[in-house]
Amino acid sequence: MSLKINFSNYENIVFFTGAGMSAESNIPTYRGSGGIWHKYKFEEYACQVAFDRDPEKVLEFHKIRRKAVLECTPHNGHHAIAKFERSRGGVSIVTQNIDGMHQRAGNINITELHGSLFRVRCLNHGTHEDLGAFTEFKCSCGQYLRPDITWFGDSLDQGVMEKALSLISSCDLFISVGTSGVVWPAAGFPEIAKKAGAKCIEINPEPSEMSYLYAETIQGKAGEILPDLLL
Ligand code: APR
């Protein structure tokens, strides 16, 4: 990789990450080879209708995912972004990932667009957060605990969306890592950044739906490219 960036030229830097960011931590992506949606139908495991129909089936799926993620660790790419955030101001992470890997690598300024595997909601008592495997399916009040995740057919949390849009429309460097750019509204973020005048860079071993939008595309893996680029 030859791209050199003088980061002191930029005040507000956004890392926009997708499932590919965690692939080298052995967390499967959704649509790549061995992707989650090739193995599980999201209509049966990741939407409100499925949860209403068979909550135990949906909760068992998320329990398996939580357990699998807890057996994985952040890789050099996650650590490079965390070290980069600690080294200067004006660094934000806007992630589509629900795996908590950026947090575990030590990043602070994280906006989770699609929620988290490690939070659940009770209709009566609101959101619970637990970074453990969280085996309980029901709240003490007897309600099933719905994963605090944006499933297919859900709208994004309005507050989260507003925060993401304000970060992206005011950034001057936008670095996208490991997203296929097919899920909206997140897929629209690169264009918003570009229209706001940001320099847009994509890191992905393969072309994505939005590659045409980027000033630079680096074809490579997050864990290999990010340490070189940032440190
Ligand atoms: N480094 C960087 N990128 C990678 C790597 C890697 N090591 N391995 C794969 N990729 C890229 C793939 O080429 C692909 O473009 O990561 C992308 C993963 O795409 P998806 O599986 O579609 O994941 P994502 O874009 O995050 O999906 C968006 O869809 O299923 C919903 O809510 C879910 O947040 C998710 C959203």
Residues whose N, C-alpha, C, O or C-beta is under 5 A from the ligand:
A	BS01	APR	G18 A19 G20 M21 A23 E24 T29 Y30 R31 G32 Q96 N97 H114 T150 G178 T179 S180 G181 V183 I203 N204 P205 E206 S208 G220 K221 A222
